[in-house]
């Protein structure tokens, strides 16, 4: 039976597929670490109180990248180049979502508008990351090779999502509600398209590595398009809602170390 668990099991069991999966994941996390570090360095002068939390966010993302590289090393595998069509972060930037890397490479301080855009974009992408990690924990939380790593990353992603909710709600109370809602909606609608395209590209590469029959590839593609249709119709609303999180001040302390990795 074709299920998410069976698909990931195939990927985990095959060295070449696992190497591509971890390489894509590590690249995205490392890119997120760089982005957050630059945002912390350039954060708007009137919002400097956010800098330690943004720094913590970036340090977590860097840690996740190291964890995925460590999982490769445990198998004696080296990372592979990430195919451009599977580069989620790059494709989002091309759609104008988030802060442009050209701006982050400069020295000009960010504006309040920039920081709000960053937080709204993060709220959407962290929802996706948290959902994916929750799924992996459900299926592989007790896996001897992956369990500890995915539990650690899952906990961090829950913190990141809570931080985005909390800060956006605070900024909404300060009068930025219209900008936040507009940016959340634009980000969510762009993200679901990028997620569809990246999912199709990743499954295409996995299908070639694992030699999936054409019918299996077609069924997976149909499933991905079906998820996109649902998200385009209604599912995106869940990605833009804001609520007071159970975890308060989730990024208010130092990054949790990962000594085992």
C-alpha positions in Angstrom: 0.0 0.0 0.0 1.3 3.4 -1.0 1.6 5.6 2.2 3.8 8.4 3.4 5.4 6.0 5.9 6.2 3.4 3.2 7.6 6.0 0.9 9.9 7.4 3.6 10.9 3.9 4.6 12.1 3.3 1.0 14.1 6.5 1.1 15.7 5.7 4.4 16.6 2.1 3.4 18.4 3.2 0.2 21.8 4.9 0.6 21.5 7.0 -2.6 18.0 8.2 -1.8 18.8 8.9 1.8 21.9 10.9 0.8 19.8 13.1 -1.5 17.1 13.5 1.2 19.6 14.5 3.9 21.5 16.8 1.4 18.4 18.7 0.5 17.4 19.0 4.2 20.8 20.1 5.3 21.1 22.7 2.6 17.8 24.3 3.4 18.5 24.4 7.1 22.0 25.9 6.6 20.5 28.5 4.3 17.9 29.4 7.0 20.7 29.7 9.5 22.6 32.2 7.3 19.4 34.2 6.6 18.5 34.5 10.3 22.1 35.5 11.2 22.0 38.3 8.7 18.6 39.5 9.8 19.8 39.6 13.4 22.8 41.6 12.4 20.7 44.1 10.3 17.5 44.2 12.4 15.7 47.5 12.5 17.2 49.8 15.2 13.8 50.1 16.9 13.4 46.4 17.1 16.8 45.4 18.5 15.1 43.4 21.3 14.3 40.8 18.7 17.9 40.2 17.7 18.7 37.5 20.3 15.7 35.5 19.3 16.5 35.8 15.6 20.0 34.8 16.4 18.7 31.8 18.4 16.5 30.9 15.4 19.4 30.9 13.1 21.6 28.9 15.5 18.9 26.2 15.6 18.7 26.0 11.8 22.5 25.7 11.6 22.3 22.9 14.2 19.7 21.1 12.1 22.0 21.3 9.1 24.8 19.7 11.1 22.5 17.0 12.3 21.6 16.0 8.8 25.2 15.9 7.8 26.0 13.8 10.9 23.3 11.3 9.8 25.1 11.0 6.5 28.5 10.5 8.2 27.1 7.7 10.3 26.4 5.8 7.1 29.7 6.7 5.6 28.0 8.9 3.0 28.9 12.3 1.6 26.4 15.0 0.7 25.5 15.5 -2.9 24.7 18.8 -4.7 21.1 19.9 -4.3 19.2 20.0 -7.7 18.0 23.6 -8.2 14.4 22.5 -8.7 14.4 21.0 -5.2 15.8 24.2 -3.5 12.8 25.3 -1.5 14.4 28.5 -0.1 15.8 29.7 -3.5 12.4 29.1 -5.2 10.6 31.1 -2.5 13.0 34.0 -2.9 12.4 34.0 -6.7 8.7 34.4 -5.9 9.5 37.4 -3.8 8.7 35.7 -0.5 10.8 36.8 2.4 13.8 39.1 2.3 15.9 39.2 -0.8 19.4 37.8 -0.3 20.8 40.9 -2.1 19.5 43.0 0.8 20.8 40.6 3.4 24.3 40.7 1.9 24.4 44.4 2.3 25.1 46.7 5.3 21.9 48.8 5.3 19.8 48.3 8.4 16.4 46.6 7.9 13.2 48.5 8.4 10.3 47.6 10.6 8.4 46.6 7.5 11.3 44.2 6.5 11.2 42.5 9.9 7.4 42.1 9.9 7.7 40.5 6.4 10.4 38.2 7.7 8.3 37.1 10.7 5.2 36.6 8.5 7.2 34.5 6.0 8.7 32.5 8.8 5.2 31.8 10.3 4.2 30.2 7.0 7.4 28.2 6.4 7.8 27.1 10.0 4.2 25.7 9.9 5.3 23.5 6.9 8.5 22.5 8.7 6.6 21.7 12.0 4.0 19.6 10.1 6.7 17.6 8.3 8.6 16.9 11.4 5.5 15.9 13.3 4.8 13.4 10.5 8.3 12.0 10.7 8.1 11.7 14.5 4.8 9.9 14.2 6.2 7.3 11.8 9.9 7.2 12.8 10.2 8.6 16.3 11.4 5.3 17.6 13.7 4.6 14.7 17.2 3.6 16.0 19.0 5.7 13.4 16.8 8.7 13.0 14.6 8.9 16.2 16.7 11.1 18.4 17.5 13.5 15.5 14.0 14.0 14.4 12.6 14.4 17.9 15.2 17.2 18.5 14.4 19.0 15.3 10.7 18.6 15.9 11.0 20.3 19.3 13.0 23.2 17.8 10.4 23.7 15.0 7.6 23.9 17.5 9.6 26.6 19.3 10.1 28.5 16.1 6.4 28.4 15.2 5.5 29.5 18.7 7.9 32.4 18.5 6.4 33.6 15.2 2.9 33.5 16.6 3.9 35.4 19.7 5.9 38.1 17.9 3.3 38.7 15.2 0.5 39.0 17.7 2.5 41.5 19.6 3.2 43.5 16.4 -0.5 43.3 15.4 -1.4 44.9 18.8 1.0 47.7 18.0 -0.9 48.5 14.8 0.7 46.4 12.1 -2.3 44.0 11.7 -3.1 44.8 8.1 0.4 44.4 6.9 0.8 41.1 8.8 -2.4 39.6 7.3 -1.6 40.8 3.8 1.9 39.4 4.0 0.7 36.1 5.5 -1.8 35.5 2.8 0.7 36.3 0.0 3.3 34.1 1.6 1.0 31.2 2.1 -0.4 31.2 -1.4 3.2 31.4 -2.9 4.5 28.7 -0.5 1.9 26.1 -1.4 2.8 26.5 -5.1 6.6 26.2 -4.3 5.9 23.2 -2.0 4.0 21.5 -4.8 6.8 22.1 -7.3 9.5 21.0 -4.9 7.6 17.9 -3.9 7.2 16.9 -7.5 10.8 17.5 -8.2 12.0 15.5 -5.1 9.7 12.6 -5.9 10.9 12.6 -9.5 14.5 12.3 -8.4 13.6 9.6 -5.8 11.7 7.7 -8.4 14.7 7.5 -10.7 17.0 6.5 -7.8 14.6 3.8 -6.5 13.4 2.8 -10.0 9.7 3.3 -9.2 7.3 2.0 -11.9 5.7 4.7 -14.0 2.3 4.0 -12.4 3.7 4.6 -9.0 5.3 7.9 -10.0 2.0 9.0 -11.6 0.1 8.1 -8.5 2.4 10.1 -6.3 2.3 13.1 -8.6 -1.5 12.9 -8.6 -1.4 12.9 -4.8 0.8 15.9 -4.7 -1.5 17.8 -7.0 -4.4 16.8 -4.9 -2.8 18.2 -1.7 -2.0 21.4 -3.6 -5.6 21.7 -4.8 -6.9 21.3 -1.2 -4.4 23.8 0.1 -5.2 26.3 -2.7 -8.9 26.0 -2.0 -8.9 26.1 1.8 -5.9 24.6 3.5 -3.8 27.8 3.3 -6.1 29.4 5.9 -4.5 27.3 8.6 -1.1 28.7 7.6 -2.0 32.3 8.3 -4.0 32.1 11.6 -2.4 33.6 14.7 -3.1 32.4 18.2 -1.3 32.8 21.6 1.1 29.8 21.8 1.3 27.4 24.7 5.1 27.9 24.6 5.8 31.5 25.6 9.1 33.2 25.0 10.1 30.0 23.1 13.4 31.4 21.8 14.3 33.4 24.8 17.2 31.2 25.9 20.3 29.7 24.5 20.2 27.2 21.7 19.8 23.6 22.8 23.0 21.8 22.1 23.1 18.5 20.1 26.2 16.8 21.5 25.3 13.5 20.0 25.6 15.0 16.5 
